[in-house]
Amino acid sequence: MERLFRLLVAGIRCELDSKMGHLKSKSPALVPIQSGSRTVPYACMAKVAWINGQIVPLEEAKVSAIDHAHLYGDGLFEGIRFYDRKVFRLDDHLDRLYHGITYLGFEMHIPQSELRQIVLDTCRASDEENGYIRLNVTRGTGLGLDPRNIDRTPAVVVIVSTLSLYPPELYERGLDVITSSYRMSPSDALDPRLKCIGGYASNIMAKMEGYKVGAHESLKLNHQGQVAECTGDNVFIIQNNVVKTPHPSVGLLKGITRDVALRLSEELGYKTEETFLTVFDFFTAQEAFVTGTAAEIAPMVKLDGRPIGTGKPGLITLRLMARFREETVTGVPYA
Ligand SMILES: Cc1ncc(COP(=O)(O)O)c(C=O)c1O
């Protein structure tokens, strides 16, 4: 009831504020908050973005047409979830982002600790209890590939919104997956460990290939035919009660949920292995599942129309899903 009341008040206030253009001016209705080293206007808004030092309603967050990620895909992102006002594995996501920034040589002007605070402040401004954060950092703005000729101040945007990747019934029924014809890019082209915006065009093609034949996900192999990952998730199988996932050296995004799933499997008493898997291993597995920030842990019950194990979510997968749910309360609180 109290939350409903708060949301109503927040909604009315946001509507009034945006109608009167107050979000950008110094409205007495807004309470300024400190975000990183900046003071930003603050209002309770459901879907918001931090951009250029301001928190604004999501639809007002605009980036330049000559942003290098818009022009060339030259940017990085993180998708992060928050549960019960706590941001899950925030520091792992920031570490991965800043490793990508170092690898690509962006001239990042916001230190990691400051961006961490900005993320927490933006979540607080949204006043949502559960949701999805999208953190984007791009190289800068300017036409032409050569970074020497552009304004190399990274564009940084933090979006707080919601996202459900698969409908709830799929967590009960399990996912139907196909093997995609789109292979992983080799590590000496664009290292799949990089969460690079430009790299996702291939994943989107793979996703489309899947849904055109009624599948929920698509499995990507590397050029040696080893299983790597799905379009937005890592993959696992269970063989003889051992929880196995592709080794990072096959070329994949080393997912944060993947690491959590490996740890939780061990805590539940199962042996784990990062190894080399082919579709043979999936066709003959006892169980399979996918992991990802957006997907969380979801059972995978079919590959290329063939049932995996019993063709139903397996017991170990279900135990892990339940254990993962408990784990989600361990995030960084923002309020
Ligand atoms: C290609 C790809 N693989 C795996 C994952 C899972 O990674 P994480 O668990 O860190 O979200 C994602 C999600 O972002 C992804 O996009």
The ligand as an SDF file (V2000), in Angstrom:
LIG
                    3D

 16 16  0  0  0  0  0  0  0  0999 V2000
   26.8210  -12.9610  -25.5850 C   0  0  0  0  0  0  0  0  0  0  0  0
   26.5520  -13.0920  -24.1280 C   0  0  0  0  0  0  0  0  0  0  0  0
   26.9900  -14.1800  -23.4820 N   0  0  0  0  0  0  0  0  0  0  0  0
   26.7790  -14.3550  -22.1620 C   0  0  0  0  0  0  0  0  0  0  0  0
   26.0890  -13.4050  -21.4190 C   0  0  0  0  0  0  0  0  0  0  0  0
   25.8800  -13.5920  -19.9550 C   0  0  0  0  0  0  0  0  0  0  0  0
   26.7100  -12.7200  -19.2210 O   0  0  0  0  0  0  0  0  0  0  0  0
   26.2860  -12.1500  -17.8020 P   0  0  0  0  0  0  0  0  0  0  0  0
   25.9780  -13.3430  -16.9590 O   0  0  0  0  0  0  0  0  0  0  0  0
   27.4930  -11.4340  -17.3290 O   0  0  0  0  0  0  0  0  0  0  0  0
   25.1260  -11.2930  -18.0020 O   0  0  0  0  0  0  0  0  0  0  0  0
   25.6160  -12.2610  -22.0540 C   0  0  0  0  0  0  0  0  0  0  0  0
   24.8810  -11.2480  -21.2910 C   0  0  0  0  0  0  0  0  0  0  0  0
   25.1610  -10.1400  -21.2580 O   0  0  0  0  0  0  0  0  0  0  0  0
   25.8620  -12.0820  -23.4310 C   0  0  0  0  0  0  0  0  0  0  0  0
   25.4380  -10.9930  -24.0710 O   0  0  0  0  0  0  0  0  0  0  0  0
  1  2  1  0
  2  3  1  0
  2 15  2  0
  3  4  2  0
  4  5  1  0
  5  6  1  0
  5 12  2  0
  6  7  1  0
  7  8  1  0
  8  9  2  0
  8 10  1  0
  8 11  1  0
 12 13  1  0
 12 15  1  0
 13 14  2  0
 15 16  1  0
M  END
$$$$
